[in-house]
Amino acid sequence: MSNFDDIIKNLQQELRKGTLVLAVLSQLFEKHYGYSLVETLNKHGLQIDQNTLYPLLRRLDKQGLLEATWDVSETRPRKYYKLSELGIRVYNELKNTYYNSHTVIENMMKEVE
């Protein structure tokens, strides 16, 4: 892989990391277990694997942004996640920050095109 390809790959990963939390939070207004969330994100075109998602969910849960509950009624217990009140507030702030940043960056890019 060339130096250019390495640079692009690394910068794309950084950009993705910056928006991944917002994407995950946006889907947790309804409860999901890990795999159903992976499927939902993938369906929307955001490819994510479980090795990335589960540590993120644990971190968001630890920060108090999620409400986690276990469903043991099936043969396989599942941990479901949903936004907490704090999570909704944080999501709304991040969403506003994202929209504002997107608008500014879009306008700057239009100036040079």
Number of C-alpha atoms within 10 A of each C-alpha: 5 7 8 8 10 11 11 12 11 11 12 12 11 11 10 13 11 12 13 16 16 17 15 20 23 16 15 21 15 11 18 18 19 18 15 12 20 20 15 17 17 13 10 8 9 15 11 15 14 12 8 11 18 15 11 15 20 14 13 19 18 11 11 15 22 25 18 19 13 11 13 10 8 7 7 7 10 16 13 20 24 21 24 17 13 14 22 18 13 16 21 15 12 16 17 12 12 15 11 12 12 12 12 11 12 11 11 11 10 8 8 6 5
